[in-house]
Amino acid sequence: MDEAASAPRCRTSPDPRALVIVDVQRDFCEGGALAVAGGAAVAAAVSEYVAANEGNYALVVASRDGHAPASDNGGHFSAAPDYVETWPPHCVLGTPGAEHQPGLHLPAGTVDVVKGEGRPAYSAFEGIDSVSGKMLEDLLADNDIDEIDVCGIATDYCVKATALDAVAAGFPTRVLTALLVGVSPGTTRAALDEMVAAGVVLFDEGLLSPGGFEGIISGEAAWTQAAAKGGT
C-alpha cells in the first residue's frame, strides 16, 4: 500500500463527493499475473488527476483485490481458468501483486478497501476498510458522501461492478473515462453501455470528446487469447 494511504485521515473538501480508485494493482498492470495492457499508464494518469483534484473530494478510496493464499478463494482461482468466472491466482495477500502499482501515488488519508479474501469479489462495495473493518457503503455514509466518481482497472470487470453497485445504492455516479482501461474492446464497449443504461454518467473532464467511446476502448489483454480458447 502507498505510504500516504496509511497516514491519518481527514476530510479534504466540503463537497460531498468521493473518488473510488478501483484495483490499480501490480497484478493488473504490465508484468502482473493478470495484466491489462495500459494499466501502468492508468496508474500515472490517476496519480496526476488526484494531485490536481484532491481538494474536490471529501474522501479518496483505493480498492484492492486481496485474495487468500493457499485457497481457491471460493472457486475464484483455477488451474484451468475460463477467464470468465475462474481465473489464475492473482492479487494474493502478502505478495507484491496485491499491492498498488508503484506508479499510483495516493494522498494522505486514502481509504484502503480490500475485497475478495476467500471468495470472488469484483465491486469495491464488497470490500472492507483495512483499518476500521467497515464496508465501503458504511464508510461513505459515515463521511456524508452523496456522489461518487469511479476510475481504475478494469472497465469491463471491477470498474463496472463498482459503478453499478454505487448506482444501486442510490449514489449519483460518474465514471472518469480518461482514467480507465479495459480488458478487451468488445467487453469494454458492452460494459460502458451497461453502465449508461443503469444511470452512470460517463465523464471525461474535457480530456475526451463527450461520449467518445472509441478513445477509451482498449486493446486486447494477452490472456484473453487463452480465454477465447476455453482457458487452454
Secondary structure, 3 states (H helix, E strand, C coil): CCHHHHCCCCCCCCCCEEEEEECCEHHHCCCCCCCCCCHHHHHHHHHHHHHHHHHHCCEEEEEEECECCCCCCCCCECCCCCCCCCECCCCECCCHHHCECCCCCCCCCCEEEEECCCCCCCCHHHCEECCCCCEHHHHHHHCCCCEEEEEEECHHHHHHHHHHHHHHCCCCEEEEEEEEECCCHHHHHHHHHHHHHHCCEEECCCCCCCCCHHHHCCCCCCCHHHHHCCCC
